[in-house]
């Protein structure tokens, strides 16, 4: 499922699905080239959180 964050920094249709999910992945659009865009895991019940993953190169950039 994909949820949209609105300008008030809340999740459209409420935040309850964020708490029920096993893992939350936030997509960061760094620029329009797609090369620098990445995702960060903000919640993972079964593993590490804070993993920063580059979508274009398909590599982990860093682990917080």
C-alpha positions as CSV (number, residue, x, y, z in Angstrom):
1,X,0.0,0.0,0.0
2,X,1.1,3.5,-0.7
3,X,0.0,6.4,1.5
4,X,0.3,10.1,0.6
5,X,1.7,12.6,3.0
6,X,-0.2,15.9,2.8
7,X,1.2,19.4,3.3
8,X,0.4,19.3,7.0
9,X,2.8,16.4,7.3
10,X,0.0,13.9,8.1
11,X,-1.0,10.8,6.2
12,X,-4.1,11.0,4.1
13,X,-6.9,8.9,5.6
14,X,-5.2,8.9,9.0
15,X,-2.1,7.3,10.5
16,X,-3.5,4.0,11.7
17,X,-2.2,2.0,8.8
18,X,1.4,3.2,9.6
19,X,1.1,1.5,13.0
20,X,-0.4,-1.7,11.6
21,X,2.3,-2.2,8.9
22,X,5.2,-4.6,9.4
23,X,7.5,-2.2,7.6
24,X,7.3,1.4,6.5
25,X,9.3,2.7,3.6
26,X,9.6,6.4,2.9
27,X,10.5,7.4,-0.6
28,X,12.7,10.5,-0.9
29,X,12.6,12.4,-4.2
30,X,16.0,14.2,-4.1
31,X,15.8,15.5,-7.7
32,X,14.1,14.9,-11.0
33,X,16.8,12.7,-12.5
34,X,15.8,9.6,-10.5
35,X,19.5,8.8,-9.9
36,X,19.7,10.4,-6.5
37,X,16.3,9.3,-5.2
38,X,16.3,6.8,-2.3
39,X,14.1,5.1,0.3
40,X,14.5,4.9,4.0
41,X,13.0,2.2,6.3
42,X,11.3,3.9,9.2
43,X,9.8,0.9,10.9
44,X,10.6,-2.8,10.5
45,X,9.2,-5.3,13.0
46,X,11.5,-8.0,11.8
47,X,14.8,-6.3,10.9
48,X,16.9,-3.1,10.9
49,X,15.4,0.3,10.5
50,X,17.1,3.4,9.0
51,X,18.4,1.6,5.9
52,X,19.0,4.2,3.1
53,X,18.7,2.5,-0.3
54,X,19.4,4.1,-3.7
55,X,16.6,3.1,-6.1
56,X,18.6,3.8,-9.3
57,X,21.8,2.0,-8.4
58,X,20.0,-0.7,-6.3
59,X,22.5,-0.4,-3.5
60,X,22.3,0.3,0.2
61,X,23.8,3.8,0.8
62,X,24.1,3.7,4.6
63,X,22.5,2.1,7.7
64,X,21.7,4.5,10.6
